[in-house]
Amino acid sequence: MTPIPTIAEPSTERIHDPIHRVSYSFEREGNNLWVFTWMEDGGHLPEHFHPSQEERWEVLEGAASVKLDGTWHDLTPDDGPIVVAPTVRHELKNTSGSQARLRTEVLPALRLEEFLTESAQAARDGLFNARNMPTSWRGAVWIADFAQRFRDETVMTSPPPALQRLVVPLVARFAR
């Protein structure tokens, strides 16, 4: 496995998601993207997959757990990067008792920065809860429109993608 090169932490502002208890900062590198993540104790990125992107997650400080295709793995800085191939279901959580700092190389970047920034804003606006379920009709319309716009790049696995393919287009019509 090729090690992730050393890269300076970006000077861009941090984007905070209070629902998932994470903050992000981004740095573009050609067609790729570096995502720096600060995950609070109890922070959790729900299970999802990327149809056409590879991610390389690495813990820089602290510890986190990553679930790949149903199996949990503990990650520390000593483990180096873990590769998440396209279409592989994955989720992350921090139950270490302290903040974890991670970085991810995303190949290619596509619109992941936009996805994370918009979902963090929706979390701050209270449009969904910790289970990614809408908190209101406005939240349901936003989630459906959001899922529809990013369906080729990031797919949440709850509710099941087959159900999403039926319901999301119907509800997304209300967003137009």
N, CA and C atoms as an extended XYZ file, in Angstrom:
528
Properties=species:S:1:pos:R:3:atomname:S:1:resname:S:1:resid:I:1 pbc="F F F"
N         0.846       -1.166        0.000 N   MET     1
C         0.000        0.000        0.000 CA  MET     1
C         0.895        1.233        0.000 C   MET     1
N         0.566        2.195       -0.841 N   THR     2
C         1.335        3.419       -0.932 CA  THR     2
C         0.972        4.336        0.230 C   THR     2
N         1.965        4.823        0.983 N   PRO     3
C         1.632        5.698        2.100 CA  PRO     3
C         1.110        7.047        1.620 C   PRO     3
N         0.246        7.649        2.418 N   ILE     4
C        -0.261        8.979        2.102 CA  ILE     4
C         0.860        9.961        2.373 C   ILE     4
N         1.139       10.844        1.402 N   PRO     5
C         2.224       11.796        1.611 CA  PRO     5
C         1.871       12.798        2.707 C   PRO     5
N         2.906       13.365        3.300 N   THR     6
C         2.699       14.393        4.312 CA  THR     6
C         2.130       15.621        3.625 C   THR     6
N         1.091       16.186        4.227 N   ILE     7
C         0.477       17.387        3.676 CA  ILE     7
C         0.137       18.296        4.844 C   ILE     7
N         0.364       19.575        4.668 N   ALA     8
C         0.066       20.526        5.732 CA  ALA     8
C        -1.442       20.640        5.917 C   ALA     8
N        -1.848       20.853        7.152 N   GLU     9
C        -3.257       21.065        7.438 CA  GLU     9
C        -3.712       22.334        6.730 C   GLU     9
N        -4.868       22.303        6.073 N   PRO    10
C        -5.303       23.475        5.310 CA  PRO    10
C        -5.629       24.653        6.225 C   PRO    10
N        -5.537       25.840        5.635 N   SER    11
C        -5.842       27.048        6.394 CA  SER    11
C        -7.302       27.461        6.215 C   SER    11
N        -8.083       26.655        5.500 N   THR    12
C        -9.492       26.982        5.308 CA  THR    12
C       -10.249       26.820        6.613 C   THR    12
N       -11.395       27.510        6.703 N   GLU    13
C       -12.181       27.428        7.931 CA  GLU    13
C       -12.743       26.022        8.125 C   GLU    13
N       -13.013       25.680        9.358 N   ARG    14
C       -13.619       24.391        9.672 CA  ARG    14
C       -15.133       24.491        9.518 C   ARG    14
N       -15.705       23.448        8.960 N   ILE    15
C       -17.145       23.315        8.799 CA  ILE    15
C       -17.603       22.331        9.875 C   ILE    15
N       -18.539       22.743       10.743 N   HIS    16
C       -18.963       21.899       11.862 CA  HIS    16
C       -20.316       21.248       11.600 C   HIS    16
N       -20.419       19.967       11.886 N   ASP    17
C       -21.665       19.199       11.817 CA  ASP    17
C       -21.989       18.752       13.245 C   ASP    17
N       -22.964       19.437       13.917 N   PRO    18
C       -23.261       19.098       15.310 CA  PRO    18
C       -24.020       17.784       15.478 C   PRO    18
N       -24.701       17.311       14.464 N   ILE    19
C       -25.437       16.045       14.561 CA  ILE    19
C       -24.459       14.875       14.615 C   ILE    19
N       -23.493       14.862       13.694 N   HIS    20
C       -22.525       13.767       13.632 CA  HIS    20
C       -21.291       14.034       14.489 C   HIS    20
N       -21.220       15.237       15.066 N   ARG    21
C       -20.155       15.630       15.988 CA  ARG    21
C       -18.772       15.569       15.338 C   ARG    21
N       -18.700       16.175       14.141 N   VAL    22
C       -17.454       16.257       13.392 CA  VAL    22
C       -17.293       17.664       12.828 C   VAL    22
N       -16.036       18.012       12.533 N   SER    23
C       -15.717       19.242       11.810 CA  SER    23
C       -14.793       18.867       10.673 C   SER    23
N       -14.897       19.631        9.565 N   TYR    24
C       -14.102       19.343        8.379 CA  TYR    24
C       -13.364       20.589        7.913 C   TYR    24
N       -12.239       20.344        7.255 N   SER    25
C       -11.516       21.359        6.514 CA  SER    25
C       -11.032       20.674        5.242 C   SER    25
N       -10.889       21.425        4.166 N   PHE    26
C       -10.628       20.821        2.863 CA  PHE    26
C        -9.426       21.445        2.177 C   PHE    26
N        -8.759       20.631        1.365 N   GLU    27
C        -7.637       21.093        0.549 CA  GLU    27
C        -7.681       20.343       -0.773 C   GLU    27
N        -7.779       21.080       -1.870 N   ARG    28
C        -7.778       20.474       -3.207 CA  ARG    28
C        -6.348       20.198       -3.637 C   ARG    28
N        -6.176       19.095       -4.363 N   GLU    29
C        -4.879       18.752       -4.938 CA  GLU    29
C        -5.159       18.143       -6.308 C   GLU    29
N        -5.163       18.981       -7.336 N   GLY    30
C        -5.524       18.507       -8.674 CA  GLY    30
C        -6.979       18.063       -8.687 C   GLY    30
N        -7.226       16.840       -9.179 N   ASN    31
C        -8.581       16.286       -9.205 CA  ASN    31
C        -8.964       15.625       -7.883 C   ASN    31
N        -8.047       15.583       -6.933 N   ASN    32
C        -8.284       14.906       -5.665 CA  ASN    32
C        -8.565       15.921       -4.555 C   ASN    32
N        -9.003       15.405       -3.426 N   LEU    33
C        -9.367       16.251       -2.295 CA  LEU    33
C        -8.827       15.642       -1.016 C   LEU    33
N        -8.261       16.488       -0.172 N   TRP    34
C        -7.901       16.095        1.187 CA  TRP    34
C        -8.999       16.611        2.094 C   TRP    34
N        -9.542       15.730        2.912 N   VAL    35
C       -10.536       16.107        3.912 CA  VAL    35
C        -9.904       15.873        5.274 C   VAL    35
N        -9.783       16.946        6.052 N   PHE    36
C        -9.286       16.844        7.423 CA  PHE    36
C       -10.520       16.810        8.319 C   PHE    36
N       -10.573       15.841        9.213 N   THR    37
C       -11.749       15.626       10.048 CA  THR    37
C       -11.353       15.613       11.511 C   THR    37
N       -12.071       16.398       12.299 N   TRP    38
C       -11.939       16.383       13.748 CA  TRP    38
C       -13.214       15.720       14.255 C   TRP    38
N       -13.077       14.548       14.865 N   MET    39
C       -14.233       13.770       15.320 CA  MET    39
C       -14.248       13.773       16.841 C   MET    39
N       -15.309       14.384       17.389 N   GLU    40
C       -15.462       14.419       18.842 CA  GLU    40
C       -15.674       13.010       19.367 C   GLU    40
N       -15.419       12.819       20.671 N   ASP    41
C       -15.773       11.546       21.285 CA  ASP    41
C       -17.278       11.352       21.094 C   ASP    41
N       -17.679       10.216       20.614 N   GLY    42
C       -19.084        9.967       20.292 CA  GLY    42
C       -19.450       10.355       18.873 C   GLY    42
N       -18.523       10.955       18.133 N   GLY    43
C       -18.773       11.323       16.737 CA  GLY    43
C       -18.962       10.083       15.878 C   GLY    43
N       -19.754       10.244       14.827 N   HIS    44
C       -20.117        9.080       14.008 CA  HIS    44
C       -20.469        9.526       12.595 C   HIS    44
N       -19.853        8.926       11.608 N   LEU    45
C       -20.242        9.123       10.209 CA  LEU    45
C       -20.992        7.868        9.796 C   LEU    45
N       -22.299        7.987        9.503 N   PRO    46
C       -23.140        6.817        9.232 CA  PRO    46
C       -22.685        6.032        8.001 C   PRO    46
N       -23.129        4.788        7.947 N   GLU    47
C       -22.746        3.909        6.846 CA  GLU    47
C       -23.219        4.477        5.507 C   GLU    47
N       -22.303        4.424        4.540 N   HIS    48
C       -22.558        4.918        3.192 CA  HIS    48
C       -21.533        4.287        2.252 C   HIS    48
N       -21.668        4.580        0.967 N   PHE    49
C       -20.649        4.164        0.003 CA  PHE    49
C       -20.573        5.189       -1.115 C   PHE    49
N       -19.473        5.136       -1.839 N   HIS    50
C       -19.228        6.027       -2.972 CA  HIS    50
C       -19.106        5.160       -4.223 C   HIS    50
N       -20.028        5.311       -5.190 N   PRO    51
C       -19.984        4.466       -6.391 CA  PRO    51
C       -18.714        4.602       -7.226 C   PRO    51
N       -18.082        5.780       -7.222 N   SER    52
C       -16.943        5.959       -8.131 CA  SER    52
C       -15.755        6.678       -7.498 C   SER    52
N       -15.682        6.688       -6.182 N   GLN    53
C       -14.550        7.328       -5.510 CA  GLN    53
C       -13.851        6.340       -4.583 C   GLN    53
N       -12.544        6.506       -4.487 N   GLU    54
C       -11.760        5.770       -3.500 CA  GLU    54
C       -11.401        6.743       -2.394 C   GLU    54
N       -11.424        6.261       -1.161 N   GLU    55
C       -10.987        7.066       -0.021 CA  GLU    55
C        -9.845        6.342        0.679 C   GLU    55
N        -8.922        7.134        1.216 N   ARG    56
C        -7.816        6.599        2.015 CA  ARG    56
C        -7.838        7.327        3.352 C   ARG    56
N        -8.410        6.655        4.367 N   TRP    57
C        -8.562        7.230        5.703 CA  TRP    57
C        -7.324        6.958        6.538 C   TRP    57
N        -6.929        7.964        7.318 N   GLU    58
C        -5.787        7.822        8.208 CA  GLU    58
C        -6.039        8.618        9.482 C   GLU    58
N        -5.761        8.016       10.633 N   VAL    59
C        -5.859        8.713       11.914 CA  VAL    59
C        -4.530        9.414       12.166 C   VAL    59
N        -4.598       10.722       12.412 N   LEU    60
C        -3.389       11.493       12.708 CA  LEU    60
C        -3.153       11.614       14.209 C   LEU    60
N        -4.250       11.752       14.964 N   GLU    61
C        -4.162       11.845       16.429 CA  GLU    61
C        -5.369       11.148       17.022 C   GLU    61
N        -5.158       10.439       18.129 N   GLY    62
C        -6.259        9.761       18.793 CA  GLY    62
C        -6.524        8.399       18.169 C   GLY    62
N        -7.788        7.985       18.225 N   ALA    63
C        -8.170        6.678       17.692 CA  ALA    63
C        -9.600        6.762       17.183 C   ALA    63
N        -9.903        5.930       16.210 N   ALA    64
C       -11.253        5.841       15.653 CA  ALA    64
C       -11.463        4.406       15.199 C   ALA    64
N       -12.708        4.092       14.907 N   SER    65
C       -13.049        2.780       14.366 CA  SER    65
C       -13.707        2.979       13.014 C   SER    65
N       -13.385        2.093       12.076 N   VAL    66
C       -13.990        2.141       10.754 CA  VAL    66
C       -14.615        0.778       10.473 C   VAL    66
N       -15.814        0.798        9.929 N   LYS    67
C       -16.473       -0.447        9.531 CA  LYS    67
C       -16.411       -0.530        8.015 C   LYS    67
N       -15.800       -1.607        7.523 N   LEU    68
C       -15.702       -1.862        6.082 CA  LEU    68
C       -16.454       -3.138        5.772 C   LEU    68
N       -17.471       -3.031        4.921 N   ASP    69
C       -18.281       -4.191        4.544 CA  ASP    69
C       -18.696       -5.033        5.744 C   ASP    69
N       -19.112       -4.369        6.817 N   GLY    70
C       -19.665       -5.071        7.972 CA  GLY    70
C       -18.691       -5.436        9.074 C   GLY    70
N       -17.397       -5.210        8.885 N   THR    71
C       -16.399       -5.577        9.895 CA  THR    71
C       -15.727       -4.326       10.448 C   THR    71
N       -15.733       -4.202       11.785 N   TRP    72
C       -15.108       -3.047       12.430 CA  TRP    72
C       -13.608       -3.252       12.587 C   TRP    72
N       -12.846       -2.164       12.383 N   HIS    73
C       -11.390       -2.144       12.556 CA  HIS    73
C       -11.044       -0.913       13.390 C   HIS    73
N       -10.186       -1.076       14.385 N   ASP    74
C        -9.704        0.067       15.150 CA  ASP    74
C        -8.530        0.679       14.409 C   ASP    74
N        -8.487        2.014       14.406 N   LEU    75
C        -7.410        2.727       13.718 CA  LEU    75
C        -6.716        3.682       14.666 C   LEU    75
N        -5.388        3.667       14.619 N   THR    76
C        -4.564        4.618       15.348 CA  THR    76
C        -3.543        5.175       14.357 C   THR    76
N        -2.795        6.198       14.746 N   PRO    77
C        -1.780        6.718       13.826 CA  PRO    77
C        -0.769        5.660       13.370 C   PRO    77
N        -0.496        4.653       14.200 N   ASP    78
C         0.470        3.616       13.840 CA  ASP    78
C        -0.011        2.712       12.706 C   ASP    78
N        -1.322        2.671       12.464 N   ASP    79
C        -1.877        1.781       11.441 CA  ASP    79
C        -1.691        2.299       10.021 C   ASP    79
N        -1.433        3.582        9.870 N   GLY    80
C        -1.322        4.144        8.523 CA  GLY    80
C        -2.694        4.188        7.856 C   GLY    80
N        -2.701        4.449        6.559 N   PRO    81
C        -3.985        4.617        5.863 CA  PRO    81
C        -4.700        3.296        5.601 C   PRO    81
N        -6.025        3.379        5.579 N   ILE    82
C        -6.858        2.246        5.197 CA  ILE    82
C        -7.609        2.668        3.935 C   ILE    82
N        -7.565        1.820        2.929 N   VAL    83
C        -8.172        2.136        1.634 CA  VAL    83
C        -9.615        1.651        1.602 C   VAL    83
N       -10.495        2.546        1.180 N   VAL    84
C       -11.910        2.221        1.000 CA  VAL    84
C       -12.176        2.321       -0.497 C   VAL    84
N       -12.313        1.169       -1.135 N   ALA    85
C       -12.527        1.122       -2.583 CA  ALA    85
C       -13.937        1.596       -2.936 C   ALA    85
N       -14.152        2.011       -4.197 N   PRO    86
C       -15.505        2.380       -4.619 CA  PRO    86
C       -16.484        1.236       -4.340 C   PRO    86
N       -17.704        1.588       -3.977 N   THR    87
C       -18.846        0.714       -3.686 CA  THR    87
C       -18.745       -0.022       -2.340 C   THR    87
N       -17.657        0.135       -1.590 N   VAL    88
C       -17.529       -0.533       -0.304 CA  VAL    88
C       -18.268        0.280        0.758 C   VAL    88
N       -19.206       -0.369        1.430 N   ARG    89
C       -19.934        0.285        2.526 CA  ARG    89
C       -18.972        0.528        3.675 C   ARG    89
N       -19.046        1.740        4.229 N   HIS    90
C       -18.161        2.066        5.346 CA  HIS    90
C       -18.805        3.107        6.255 C   HIS    90
N       -18.381        3.107        7.503 N   GLU    91
C       -18.782        4.117        8.475 CA  GLU    91
C       -17.653        4.279        9.467 C   GLU    91
N       -17.650        5.405       10.150 N   LEU    92
C       -16.609        5.683       11.138 CA  LEU    92
C       -17.244        6.153       12.423 C   LEU    92
N       -16.556        5.867       13.540 N   LYS    93
C       -17.008        6.362       14.833 CA  LYS    93
C       -15.807        6.546       15.752 C   LYS    93
N       -16.020        7.383       16.758 N   ASN    94
C       -14.987        7.640       17.753 CA  ASN    94
C       -15.587        7.379       19.125 C   ASN    94
N       -15.142        6.340       19.765 N   THR    95
C       -15.565        6.033       21.133 CA  THR    95
C       -14.349        5.984       22.057 C   THR    95
N       -13.309        6.728       21.695 N   SER    96
C       -12.028        6.654       22.405 CA  SER    96
C       -11.988        7.449       23.708 C   SER    96
N       -12.956        8.336       23.927 N   GLY    97
C       -12.918        9.169       25.122 CA  GLY    97
C       -12.307       10.531       24.879 C   GLY    97
N       -11.734       10.739       23.703 N   SER    98
C       -11.180       12.056       23.366 CA  SER    98
C       -11.319       12.285       21.862 C   SER    98
N       -11.059       13.510       21.434 N   GLN    99
C       -11.170       13.854       20.027 CA  GLN    99
C       -10.154       13.073       19.186 C   GLN    99
N       -10.558       12.704       17.988 N   ALA   100
C        -9.643       12.083       17.020 CA  ALA   100
C        -9.500       13.044       15.845 C   ALA   100
N        -8.305       13.094       15.301 N   ARG   101
C        -8.052       13.914       14.111 CA  ARG   101
C        -7.657       12.976       12.990 C   ARG   101
N        -8.384       13.068       11.873 N   LEU   102
C        -8.157       12.174       10.742 CA  LEU   102
C        -7.953       12.989        9.465 C   LEU   102
N        -7.441       12.329        8.459 N   ARG   103
C        -7.425       12.927        7.124 CA  ARG   103
C        -7.754       11.840        6.127 C   ARG   103
N        -8.351       12.288        5.042 N   THR   104
C        -8.785       11.376        3.996 CA  THR   104
C        -8.383       11.946        2.660 C   THR   104
N        -7.791       11.117        1.834 N   GLU   105
C        -7.556       11.497        0.451 CA  GLU   105
C        -8.704       10.900       -0.353 C   GLU   105
N        -9.375       11.730       -1.145 N   VAL   106
C       -10.521       11.311       -1.944 CA  VAL   106
C       -10.120       11.381       -3.411 C   VAL   106
N       -10.246       10.246       -4.114 N   LEU   107
C        -9.799       10.118       -5.501 CA  LEU   107
C       -10.957        9.656       -6.384 C   LEU   107
N       -11.470       10.403       -7.289 N   PRO   108
C       -11.330       11.843       -7.473 CA  PRO   108
C       -12.253       12.590       -6.512 C   PRO   108
N       -12.040       13.880       -6.381 N   ALA   109
C       -12.800       14.694       -5.431 CA  ALA   109
C       -14.285       14.736       -5.764 C   ALA   109
N       -14.598       14.849       -7.040 N   LEU   110
C       -15.973       15.076       -7.481 CA  LEU   110
C       -16.567       16.203       -6.633 C   LEU   110
N       -17.755       16.007       -6.055 N   ARG   111
C       -18.405       17.079       -5.283 CA  ARG   111
C       -18.485       16.746       -3.789 C   ARG   111
N       -17.526       15.962       -3.270 N   LEU   112
C       -17.596       15.557       -1.867 CA  LEU   112
C       -17.523       16.757       -0.918 C   LEU   112
N       -16.707       17.741       -1.228 N   GLU   113
C       -16.638       18.927       -0.371 CA  GLU   113
C       -18.007       19.609       -0.300 C   GLU   113
N       -18.671       19.755       -1.431 N   GLU   114
C       -20.011       20.351       -1.462 CA  GLU   114
C       -20.998       19.501       -0.655 C   GLU   114
N       -20.928       18.172       -0.804 N   PHE   115
C       -21.804       17.260       -0.066 CA  PHE   115
C       -21.641       17.448        1.444 C   PHE   115
N       -20.398       17.423        1.913 N   LEU   116
C       -20.135       17.527        3.351 CA  LEU   116
C       -20.491       18.909        3.893 C   LEU   116
N       -20.207       19.948        3.118 N   THR   117
C       -20.510       21.309        3.550 CA  THR   117
C       -22.020       21.518        3.650 C   THR   117
N       -22.766       21.079        2.646 N   GLU   118
C       -24.217       21.248        2.666 CA  GLU   118
C       -24.876       20.401        3.750 C   GLU   118
N       -24.402       19.163        3.942 N   SER   119
C       -25.014       18.332        4.974 CA  SER   119
C       -24.714       18.884        6.371 C   SER   119
N       -23.531       19.457        6.572 N   ALA   120
C       -23.210       20.078        7.864 CA  ALA   120
C       -24.111       21.283        8.114 C   ALA   120
N       -24.383       22.073        7.081 N   GLN   121
C       -25.289       23.214        7.237 CA  GLN   121
C       -26.694       22.733        7.579 C   GLN   121
N       -27.162       21.681        6.916 N   ALA   122
C       -28.487       21.128        7.214 CA  ALA   122
C       -28.544       20.597        8.648 C   ALA   122
N       -27.435       20.033        9.133 N   ALA   123
C       -27.385       19.573       10.529 CA  ALA   123
C       -27.506       20.765       11.474 C   ALA   123
N       -26.793       21.847       11.169 N   ARG   124
C       -26.883       23.053       12.010 CA  ARG   124
C       -28.288       23.653       11.951 C   ARG   124
N       -28.974       23.478       10.822 N   ASP   125
C       -30.342       23.984       10.669 CA  ASP   125
C       -31.389       23.050       11.266 C   ASP   125
N       -30.956       21.876       11.769 N   GLY   126
C       -31.881       20.939       12.413 CA  GLY   126
C       -32.807       20.211       11.450 C   GLY   126
N       -32.385       20.003       10.199 N   LEU   127
C       -33.249       19.362        9.206 CA  LEU   127
C       -33.324       17.849        9.348 C   LEU   127
N       -32.374       17.238       10.079 N   PHE   128
C       -32.392       15.791       10.291 CA  PHE   128
C       -31.827       15.483       11.671 C   PHE   128
N       -32.045       14.237       12.105 N   ASN   129
C       -31.564       13.836       13.434 CA  ASN   129
C       -30.346       12.912       13.307 C   ASN   129
N       -29.906       12.367       14.429 N   ALA   130
C       -28.697       11.530       14.453 CA  ALA   130
C       -28.842       10.244       13.644 C   ALA   130
N       -30.076        9.824       13.360 N   ARG   131
C       -30.302        8.637       12.519 CA  ARG   131
C       -30.489        9.020       11.054 C   ARG   131
N       -30.211       10.293       10.729 N   ASN   132
C       -30.359       10.847        9.374 CA  ASN   132
C       -31.802       10.848        8.898 C   ASN   132
N       -32.731       10.872        9.832 N   MET   133
C       -34.148       10.954        9.501 CA  MET   133
C       -34.580       12.409        9.590 C   MET   133
N       -35.480       12.833        8.700 N   PRO   134
C       -35.911       14.237        8.715 CA  PRO   134
C       -36.660       14.576       10.002 C   PRO   134
N       -36.527       15.822       10.419 N   THR   135
C       -37.201       16.294       11.628 CA  THR   135
C       -38.486       17.052       11.304 C   THR   135
N       -38.759       17.243       10.009 N   SER   136
C       -39.943       17.988        9.581 CA  SER   136
C       -40.169       17.695        8.096 C   SER   136
N       -41.293       18.193        7.579 N   TRP   137
C       -41.531       18.058        6.134 CA  TRP   137
C       -40.445       18.787        5.351 C   TRP   137
N       -40.053       19.970        5.830 N   ARG   138
C       -38.964       20.723        5.179 CA  ARG   138
C       -37.694       19.869        5.135 C   ARG   138
N       -37.395       19.177        6.239 N   GLY   139
C       -36.232       18.295        6.281 CA  GLY   139
C       -36.364       17.136        5.313 C   GLY   139
N       -37.568       16.565        5.205 N   ALA   140
C       -37.797       15.441        4.280 CA  ALA   140
C       -37.570       15.876        2.834 C   ALA   140
N       -38.083       17.047        2.492 N   VAL   141
C       -37.902       17.560        1.128 CA  VAL   141
C       -36.426       17.830        0.865 C   VAL   141
N       -35.734       18.430        1.854 N   TRP   142
C       -34.307       18.702        1.671 CA  TRP   142
C       -33.542       17.386        1.496 C   TRP   142
N       -33.785       16.399        2.358 N   ILE   143
C       -33.068       15.118        2.271 CA  ILE   143
C       -33.296       14.464        0.910 C   ILE   143
N       -34.526       14.457        0.443 N   ALA   144
C       -34.828       13.823       -0.847 CA  ALA   144
C       -34.110       14.539       -1.981 C   ALA   144
N       -34.166       15.859       -1.985 N   ASP   145
C       -33.481       16.624       -3.029 CA  ASP   145
C       -31.972       16.412       -2.957 C   ASP   145
N       -31.432       16.441       -1.746 N   PHE   146
C       -29.997       16.249       -1.517 CA  PHE   146
C       -29.555       14.864       -1.993 C   PHE   146
N       -30.290       13.824       -1.585 N   ALA   147
C       -29.955       12.451       -1.993 CA  ALA   147
C       -30.025       12.299       -3.501 C   ALA   147
N       -31.005       12.945       -4.120 N   GLN   148
C       -31.162       12.874       -5.580 CA  GLN   148
C       -29.982       13.539       -6.288 C   GLN   148
N       -29.586       14.714       -5.809 N   ARG   149
C       -28.484       15.445       -6.459 CA  ARG   149
C       -27.139       14.740       -6.326 C   ARG   149
N       -26.927       14.018       -5.228 N   PHE   150
C       -25.614       13.393       -4.985 CA  PHE   150
C       -25.640       11.875       -5.160 C   PHE   150
N       -26.707       11.325       -5.727 N   ARG   151
C       -26.889        9.865       -5.794 CA  ARG   151
C       -25.784        9.140       -6.560 C   ARG   151
N       -25.084        9.804       -7.452 N   ASP   152
C       -24.011        9.165       -8.217 CA  ASP   152
C       -22.664        9.237       -7.508 C   ASP   152
N       -22.627        9.906       -6.332 N   GLU   153
C       -21.350       10.100       -5.646 CA  GLU   153
C       -21.322        9.561       -4.220 C   GLU   153
N       -22.405        9.771       -3.470 N   THR   154
C       -22.467        9.310       -2.084 CA  THR   154
C       -23.855        8.754       -1.831 C   THR   154
N       -23.927        7.497       -1.375 N   VAL   155
C       -25.204        6.838       -1.117 CA  VAL   155
C       -25.231        6.399        0.337 C   VAL   155
N       -26.183        6.943        1.086 N   MET   156
C       -26.374        6.512        2.466 CA  MET   156
C       -27.064        5.145        2.423 C   MET   156
N       -26.785        4.273        3.393 N   THR   157
C       -27.363        2.927        3.355 CA  THR   157
C       -28.599        2.783        4.230 C   THR   157
N       -29.015        3.878        4.878 N   SER   158
C       -30.254        3.853        5.657 CA  SER   158
C       -31.027        5.125        5.345 C   SER   158
N       -32.273        4.986        4.883 N   PRO   159
C       -32.971        3.741        4.583 CA  PRO   159
C       -32.282        2.998        3.442 C   PRO   159
N       -32.625        1.733        3.246 N   PRO   160
C       -31.955        0.933        2.215 CA  PRO   160
C       -32.001        1.612        0.842 C   PRO   160
N       -30.898        1.544        0.093 N   PRO   161
C       -30.842        2.194       -1.219 CA  PRO   161
C       -32.006        1.821       -2.149 C   PRO   161
N       -32.494        0.584       -2.103 N   ALA   162
C       -33.619        0.192       -2.967 CA  ALA   162
C       -34.860        1.018       -2.628 C   ALA   162
N       -35.118        1.230       -1.343 N   LEU   163
C       -36.248        2.054       -0.932 CA  LEU   163
C       -36.021        3.512       -1.327 C   LEU   163
N       -34.795        3.978       -1.181 N   GLN   164
C       -34.469        5.349       -1.582 CA  GLN   164
C       -34.757        5.575       -3.057 C   GLN   164
N       -34.423        4.580       -3.896 N   ARG   165
C       -34.649        4.731       -5.343 CA  ARG   165
C       -36.130        4.895       -5.669 C   ARG   165
N       -37.011        4.365       -4.816 N   LEU   166
C       -38.456        4.506       -5.027 CA  LEU   166
C       -38.993        5.818       -4.461 C   LEU   166
N       -38.598        6.155       -3.237 N   VAL   167
C       -39.197        7.272       -2.519 CA  VAL   167
C       -38.543        8.615       -2.834 C   VAL   167
N       -37.231        8.654       -2.926 N   VAL   168
C       -36.517        9.920       -3.088 CA  VAL   168
C       -36.980       10.707       -4.309 C   VAL   168
N       -37.106       10.101       -5.507 N   PRO   169
C       -37.547       10.905       -6.652 CA  PRO   169
C       -38.941       11.525       -6.452 C   PRO   169
N       -39.818       10.810       -5.768 N   LEU   170
C       -41.165       11.343       -5.538 CA  LEU   170
C       -41.134       12.556       -4.625 C   LEU   170
N       -40.427       12.443       -3.498 N   VAL   171
C       -40.355       13.551       -2.555 CA  VAL   171
C       -39.527       14.693       -3.123 C   VAL   171
N       -38.479       14.374       -3.895 N   ALA   172
C       -37.621       15.410       -4.480 CA  ALA   172
C       -38.403       16.326       -5.420 C   ALA   172
N       -39.459       15.818       -6.020 N   ARG   173
C       -40.289       16.665       -6.888 CA  ARG   173
C       -40.838       17.865       -6.134 C   ARG   173
N       -41.117       17.690       -4.837 N   PHE   174
C       -41.639       18.786       -4.031 CA  PHE   174
C       -40.597       19.856       -3.800 C   PHE   174
N       -39.331       19.515       -3.944 N   ALA   175
C       -38.252       20.485       -3.720 CA  ALA   175
C       -38.103       21.445       -4.901 C   ALA   175
N       -38.652       21.070       -6.033 N   ARG   176
C       -38.491       21.906       -7.225 CA  ARG   176
C       -39.480       23.033       -7.262 C   ARG   176
